[in-house]
Amino acid sequence: MPQTEQTNNGDYEFILKEHTFEGVGYARRISWTAGSGKVIISGSNTITRTISTDSTEANGILDAWDSITVENTNFRLVKTIIN
């Protein structure tokens, strides 16, 4: 089971059933490997969007206070420092 703010130990983790990582007060990096799942990004200052995970994404940025819902995806979420 993923941690509250990131995947376990900041490593890739296969998330089969829908799981939401709530928004936090700092940006996070998101990555996934190509597959048949989806991610949904939403937040108060973000247009909600659903993204198919049919291609690999490496080190994208999830803005502070945005939440992300993940399903059927090999996914990684970690805290990052952006200057």
C-alpha positions in Angstrom: 0.0 0.0 0.0 1.4 3.4 -0.9 2.4 5.9 1.8 0.2 9.0 2.2 2.4 11.5 0.3 4.5 9.3 -1.9 4.9 5.7 -3.1 6.7 3.3 -0.6 10.2 4.6 -0.1 9.9 6.7 -3.2 10.2 3.7 -5.4 8.0 2.4 -8.3 5.0 0.6 -7.0 2.3 -1.2 -9.0 -1.1 0.3 -8.0 -3.9 -1.9 -9.2 -7.0 -0.4 -7.6 -7.7 3.3 -7.7 -5.7 5.2 -5.1 -5.6 8.9 -4.5 -2.5 10.8 -3.2 -3.9 14.0 -1.7 -2.3 17.4 -2.3 0.5 18.5 -0.1 2.3 21.9 0.3 5.2 21.1 -1.9 5.8 19.8 -5.5 6.4 16.2 -6.2 7.9 14.2 -9.1 5.7 11.7 -10.9 6.8 8.9 -13.1 5.2 5.7 -14.6 6.0 3.0 -17.0 3.9 2.3 -20.1 0.9 0.2 -19.5 -2.9 0.2 -19.7 -3.7 2.3 -16.6 -4.6 5.9 -16.0 -3.8 8.9 -13.8 -6.1 11.8 -12.9 -4.5 15.0 -11.8 -6.7 17.7 -10.1 -6.3 20.7 -7.8 -7.8 24.0 -7.0 -5.7 25.9 -9.6 -5.4 23.0 -12.0 -7.8 21.8 -14.7 -8.6 18.2 -13.9 -7.2 15.9 -16.5 -7.1 12.2 -17.1 -3.9 10.8 -18.7 -3.6 7.3 -20.2 -0.4 5.6 -19.1 0.1 4.0 -22.5 3.6 5.6 -22.7 6.3 6.1 -20.1 6.6 9.3 -18.2 9.7 10.2 -16.2 10.1 12.9 -13.6 7.0 15.0 -14.4 6.0 17.6 -11.9 2.9 17.5 -9.7 2.4 21.0 -8.4 1.9 21.7 -4.7 -1.6 21.1 -3.5 -2.5 19.0 -6.6 -3.8 15.5 -5.9 -3.3 12.5 -8.2 -5.4 9.4 -8.5 -3.7 6.3 -10.0 -5.1 3.0 -11.3 -3.6 0.0 -12.9 -0.2 1.7 -13.2 3.5 1.0 -12.2 3.9 4.4 -10.6 6.4 6.5 -8.6 5.7 9.7 -6.6 8.4 11.5 -4.6 9.0 14.8 -2.9 11.2 17.1 -4.9 12.9 20.5 -4.4 12.3 23.0 -7.3 14.3 26.2 -7.3 
